[in-house]
């Protein structure tokens, strides 16, 4: 296995550990045990916990960018707001279905890293693009696209949190009910 593959394997296992056991469960020893590696293996690739957390932030960000590009949303100026809401809802539903561990780990780390402005900002901006939202609101004639974009990202963050850890955590992703709930929420915001 190449060094890059081994590093990716360790980072993915770290994300899973945080999702299952919380931040306290993330140790080099736990990673070695989880991956059945000789003791000290994960610390060889990531000397410090901070280095590991930086790699987690990079992994979540890279995956988010990749997912967003593959979603192939219509250009905001060529789609109506209902279509945009449905497209974003489909993307969010898939995010909740396929990347639940990433979402949990990201939120746990965001809270834990409030005192670390650099890492906190990397994680806080790793899922949704305020710039892309600004383009959407500018193209649709919103009077203050900057505020609308920031508010919309807050709505997306809240919707995702609600679905994996809040009142709607029992609503399974990948179902028609999930898609309807997300589409209704986003449509209501976009129509305002």
N, C-alpha and C positions, 0 to 999 in steps of 0.2 A: 504494500500500500504506500502511495506517495505521501510526502510530508503534507501537501495540500489536502489530500483526502483524509489523512489522519486528523488534521486540524479541524476540518469540517465535521468529521464524525464526533470529535470532542465537543465542539460548539453546539451541535444539534443535541447531544446528550445533556449538555448543561442547560439548554432551554427546557428540555423535558424534565430534568430534575427540579428546576425552579417551579414549573407548572404543577408537578406532583407533590413536592415537599416544601416549597417556599424557598426563600433566599437562604435561610439557615441550613437548608439541605445541600446547598451548593458548596462543595469542597473538592479539592483535588483528589482526595482519597475516595470520596463518593463517586466521582467520575471514573477513576481507575476501577473501582469495584463494579460499577454499572456496566462498563465496557469490557470487563474481564481483562484489563491490561495490567502489566506488572506495576507494582507500587512506584510512584514517581513519574509515570509516563505522561500524564496530563500536565504536570508541572514542568516537564521538559519542554513542551510546546507552548505553554502559557505560564511563565515564571511567577506571575502574581495573579491575585484574584482580579485586580483592575485590568490586567491584560486580557483576561478571559472575558470580563464584562465588556470591554471595548470590542472584542471579537463578536460577542453576542449582539451588540448594537449594530455592528457592521452587517452581520448576517441578516438580522431582521430588516434593516434598511434596504439591503440589496434585494432581498426576496420581495419586499413591498414594491420597489420600483419595477421589478420584473413582472409581478402580478398585474400592476397597473398598466404597463405597456401591453401585455397580452390581452387585457380586457378590451382594448380597441374601442373606447367610447367614441360616439359620434362627436364631431366638432360641435361645440356649444352653439354656434351660430346656425347650424343646420338641423338641430333637433328641437322639438318642443319640450317644455318642462316636464310633462308627464313621461315622455320617453327617457329623458335624462334621469328622472327619479327611479324609474324601473331599471335602467342600466346600472345605476349606482347600487340599487338594492340587490340586484343579482350579484354584483361584485362583492358587496358586504356579506351576503349570505354565503358565498363561496369562501370568503375569508374566515367566517365563523366556523364553517364546516372543516376546512382543510388546515387552518393555522391557529387553532384554539390555543395550543401550547405557546405559540409566539405571542399571542395577545396577552395571556396570563403573565408570562415572563416579562414582557414589555411593561405592563402596568406595575408589577411588583418592583421592577428596577426604577421606573420613573419616580415612584414614591421614595424609594430608598436613596436615590441620587439627587434629591432636591438641593442638597448642599454642594453639589458638584456641577457648576453651571455648564461646563463643556459636555460632559456625558449626559446630563439631564436633557440638554437641548437636542443632542443627537437622537436620543430616544423619543423625546416628545415630538420631534418632526419626522419620525421614521415611517409613519403609516399613511398620513394624508397630506396632500399638497395644498397649502394655502394659495400658492400661485395659480395652480390649475383651477381652484375654486374661484379665484378672482377673475380669471378669464371667462368662466361660465357666467358669472354675474355681470361682468362688463358687457359680454355679448348679448345678454338678455335685458339690457337697459336698466339695471338696478341703479338707483341714484348714488349709492355709496358702496361700490363693489368691494372695497377693502374691509369694511365692517361686515358686510354680508358674507364674505368669504371666511373671515375669522369665526363668525357665528356659526356658519354651516359646518366648519371643521369641528367646532365644539359639539354640535348636534351629532355628527358622525361618531365622535369619540364617546359621547354619552350613550348612543344607541348600541355601540359595540360592547361597552362595559355592561350595560343593562342586560344584554343577551348572554354574556358568559359568566357574569357574577351578580347580577341584580335581580329585579323582580321577574324578568322574563327569561331567566336562565334555564327554565324547564321547557321552553319552546325550542324544539330541535331545529337546528339549521338543516338546510337541504330539503325542506318540506314546503308545500304550497302555502301553509299558514305562516311560515317564516318569511317567505318572499312577500306575501301580502302585508304583513306587519311592517316590514321595512319600507316597502313602496308607499304605504299609506303615510307613514311618518315623514318620509322625505318629500312626498308630494305636498303635504300640508306646509312644510317649511318653505318649499320653493314657490308656492302660490301666495305667500304672505305679502 
